[in-house]
């Protein structure tokens, strides 16, 4: 299921940067950690998605991220596409790690 | 998650279709007071809950956009999971992510072991928020009972709206 009209990368498009992350916040990806994900993603120009199985959510869209309703421990893939994709992916990896400090 | 029906946690006694609040602080207090009025919580606990929720709110807005806010607290003040819903005709400034005033407030108090229920409720609230159809019905519900009926219907399986 695709949310927020985030299309998958088209064939021939620059290769996407992908990183594995895990939801480390103890209560899952609820309002505050979701807002932090979005705040981080929006710093970058890259198109950034969070993939959970067949589900693709836009990391810049709070409602998309909340709709994942991802509990603690969920494995996600960060996928970034664009000029600053590497920086974007790195920033999100760091952000997901820091979620372990969430309440 | 489909087995957890979020509406089981929403009672008409905890719903108001005419929030008088003009600020988000007032909205949280007005909704928490519904838990005291129904004797679900003592007044002291309802006040403490409001304080907890507002403390959380000060860390970052729960105005998720499209006129909806989800102020909440993980707290031992409740044994399980309680939800109050308020509709504001005038709209309340929650410093929402999209800058728009909030017309539907879901006040959520969850005991620490109810993370799964909280996430399920959030997922459902998001699907409502995204739907002009359901938001119109919610905002237009004439009574608390009618609003709860709308919420029940929105959870019924069927083609996505």
Boltz contact constraints between the chains, C-beta under 6 A:
constraints:
  - contact:
      token1: [A, 27]
      token2: [B, 115]
      max_distance: 6.0
  - contact:
      token1: [A, 28]
      token2: [B, 115]
      max_distance: 6.0
  - contact:
      token1: [A, 28]
      token2: [B, 119]
      max_distance: 6.0
  - contact:
      token1: [A, 31]
      token2: [B, 62]
      max_distance: 6.0
  - contact:
      token1: [A, 32]
      token2: [B, 60]
      max_distance: 6.0
  - contact:
      token1: [A, 35]
      token2: [B, 60]
      max_distance: 6.0
  - contact:
      token1: [A, 62]
      token2: [B, 64]
      max_distance: 6.0
  - contact:
      token1: [A, 62]
      token2: [B, 97]
      max_distance: 6.0
  - contact:
      token1: [A, 63]
      token2: [B, 126]
      max_distance: 6.0
  - contact:
      token1: [A, 66]
      token2: [B, 122]
      max_distance: 6.0
  - contact:
      token1: [A, 66]
      token2: [B, 126]
      max_distance: 6.0
  - contact:
      token1: [A, 67]
      token2: [B, 123]
      max_distance: 6.0
  - contact:
      token1: [A, 67]
      token2: [B, 126]
      max_distance: 6.0
  - contact:
      token1: [A, 69]
      token2: [B, 119]
      max_distance: 6.0
  - contact:
      token1: [A, 69]
      token2: [B, 123]
      max_distance: 6.0
  - contact:
      token1: [A, 71]
      token2: [B, 119]
      max_distance: 6.0
